[in-house]
Amino acid sequence: MTALNENPSRWIRRFHPADDAAVRLVCLPHAGGSATAFFPFSRAAAETGLDADVIAVQYPGRQDRRDEPCFDDFAAMADVIADDLGAWADRPVALFGHSMGATLGYEVARRLQARGEPPLGLFASACPAPSVPRTEDVHRLDDNGLLAALKEISGTESAFFGDDELLRMVLPAIRGDYTAVETYRHEPGRELGCPVHVLLGAEDPVVDLTEAEAWRAHTTGGCAVEVLPGGHFYLDARLDIVLTGVAHRLRGWREAALAPVPGPMSRV
């Protein structure tokens, strides 16, 4: 495992380097989450031989970045992440975002596309489409209300709720993330040209199938929706199935990107 303080990037953590992998897979965590949320994903990817170098985004306000101010605006955060990914663009990039990370990944993908560096594709996990109106106001609740909302979606292990010191440390980051999610408003235009693969837990209390299907309107590159057993954090128990699907999609996206563009028909 690469130590966090040995990585030259403030935003990127690389737990299981795969220097010869064909693709760079950038993982963006859920609200309140940190890069280590994707450590099991990264480890399983390395163990199964996924042909991708898995890196995870570390948001400010938590873990080794806990002394930095949190972001509460997707546009500002997407700008910085897209800029930081320039140092990791030595191979094709794909994005995997879970919950809040999916919307943020969409905004990062838009920025990469605008600068002529479109990603191979976006995995949007457990998240409504960007155009789905957000009516929640969790970020305005007091600390007890915010924690109750977290418990409802089972987003944090029970040990977390029993550690008052830890709670006090991470609540500002959680509130900042929820503010970003709940104040986000999609700006039409500049939709993606890359494919989007949507993953959804069948028992997810936060996202329904209609909201997941709405991702189809956000790309001209094709969109598939896959429903898996489990709730909002289905990923924790379904890593094997998810990684098999990710490997299949990445191969297809890379082959499509390498395929020659048909030229004009020659005249005989």
N, C-alpha and C positions, 0 to 999 in steps of 0.2 A: 504493500500500500504506500502510495506517495504521501509523505507527511504534508499537512496543510501548509505549513510555513515554508516548505521547500518549493512550492509552486510559484512561478514568477507572475502569475496573473492573480489579481484580487478577486476576479469573478469566476474563475474556472478551477475545478478540482478534478484531478485525474487519479483514480484509485488503482486501476489495473491497466497500465499502459499497454497498448497494442500497436507498436510502431509500424508494423507491416500491414495493418488492416487497410482495406480499400476505402472505407468510409469513416468519417468522424460523426458520431451520434451524440448530439448535444441534448442533455436532459435538464428540464426545468421543473423544480419542485412545486408542490402545492402551497397554499397559504399557510404560513406558520412553519413551513418546512425548510430544511437546509439541504445542502449538497449531499450529506450523508444519508438522506432518505433514499438515494439511488445507489448506495453502496451494495446492497444485496443484488440489485439489478446488474451493476457493473461486474460483481464477482461471478454471478451466474452466466453472464455473457462471456466472460473469460473462460469459464469452465466448459461451456458448451461449444466454444470455438466460433462464436459469432464474429463474422468478418467486419468488425467495426471497433473503432477506438472510442470507448464510452467516456465522455466527460460530463461533469455535472456543474450547473451554475450555483454559485454560493451568493445568496442575497445578503446585503448588509443588515446589521442589527441582530445577528445571531452568531453563535459559536465564535470562531476566531475573528469575526467582524462585528462582534456585539457592541463595540464602542463607536461604531460608525452610525450615522443617522439613517433611519429606514427610509425607503422610497414609498410614497403612497400614490404614485402616478405611473400608469403603464407606459405612457409615451416617453417619459424621461428615462425610465429603466430600460425600455427596449432600445432606445438610442445608444445607451452606454454598453449594453450587452452586444449589440450588433457591431459596435466599434471594436470591442474587446475580442470578438471572434475573428477579427482580421488576422490575428497571430496564429490562428488554428486552421486557416484556410488552405493548407498545403495539400489537401485532398477534399473530395466532395463532402458536403455537410448535409446531414439530415437532423431534424429536430423532434424531440419527444417531450411533450409537456403534459403533466398531470394536474387536473383541476385548474387552479389559477395559472399554472405553468403552461397550459394549453393556449389560453388567450394570450399570454405573454409571448409564447412561441410564435403564434400567428403574427403578432406585431413585429417581432424580430425578423420573421420570414419576409414580411412586407418590405422591411428596410434593406435586407440583403438583396431582394429582388430589384429594388429601386436603384441600387448601385451596380447592377449588372452581375450579381453573384447569387442567383437564386438557389435555394436549397434543393436537394433531390426530392424531398417530401417532408410532410409534417404528420406526426402521430399526435392526435388530439384525444387525450384520455380523460374520461369522467368530467366533461365540461360542456356546457351549452354552447351553441354557436355564438360568435361575437355579436351578431345582430339581435340575439334574443334579449329583450328588455330585462334589466335587473331591477327588482323591486325590494330586495332585502336591505335592511338597515342595521345589520349586526354590528358594524363598526361604531355605531352610536350607543350601544349598550354599555352598561357598567362592566367591571371586570367579571363579576359573577355571571352576568348574562352572556358575555363573550365565551366564557368557559363552558357554559351549558350548551351553547351552539356547537362548540367543538365536540363535546361528548356525544351530541345527537348524531353526528356523522361518523363517530368512532375514528376520528382523525389522529388521535394521540393515544399512546399506550397508557394504561391505568396508572402506572408508576409515576408518570409525568404529573398527574393531578394530585399526587400525594406529596410532592416536593415543592413546598411553598417558595423556597429560594429560587428554584428553577423557574417557577411560574412568573415570579416578579421580573426575572431577567428577560423572558421571552414574550411577555404580554405586549410590550410596545411594538415588537416586530409583527406579531399576529394582528394587532389592531391596524398597523400600517398596511399590511397585505390585504386585509378585508376592506380597508378604505379604497385601495387601488381597484379591487374587484368590483365593489358596489358603486363606485363613481365612474367606472369606465363606460364610455359611450362610443359605439362603433362609428367610424367615419366611412361612408360608402366610397367606392372607387378603389383603385389599386388592389383589386383582388388577386389572389395567388394564381400563378400559372402552373405550380407544381401540384402533384397529387396530395390528397389528405386522407389519412386513414383514421377513422374515429373508433375509439374503444369505449365501451360502456358496461358497467355492472348492471345485471338485470334487476337487482334490488336496490339500486342507488336511490337514496331519498332526496338527492339534490338535483339530479338530472334525469329527465325522462326521454323516451325514444324520439319524440317529436322535436325536442330541443337539440338532440344529437343529430338527427337527420338534417336539421337546418344548416349544418356545415356545408352541405352540397352547394349552397349559393355563394360560397366564399372562395371557390377555385374553379378555374377552367381546365384544370389538369386531371379531373376525375376524383370522385370521393366514394369511399366504401365505409359502411358502418358495421362494426362487429360487436355483438352483445355476448358477454361472458357471465358465468355465474358469480354472484357476490354483490357487495354493496359499493359505496363510493371508493373504498380502498381495496377493491377486488385484486389489485396488482400484487398485494402482499402474498396472497395464497395462490396466484395463478401465473407465477413467473415463467414456468416451463412452457405453458401454452402461449403466453404473450411473446416470449423470445422466439419461439418457433415461427410465429406470425411475423415478427419484426424481421427475422432473417429472410423470410420469403419476400416480404415487401421490399427490403433494401436491395436484394438481388435484382428484382424486377425494375425498380427505379433506376438502378445503376445501368442495367442493360439498355433501358430506354434512353438514358442520357448519352450513352456511348454509340447508339445506333446512328448511322449516317443520315443526314437530312436529305430527303429525296430532292433531286434537282429537276430542272425543267426537262420535259421529254425531248429527246433528240429527234431531229428531222432526218428522214432517210432520203 
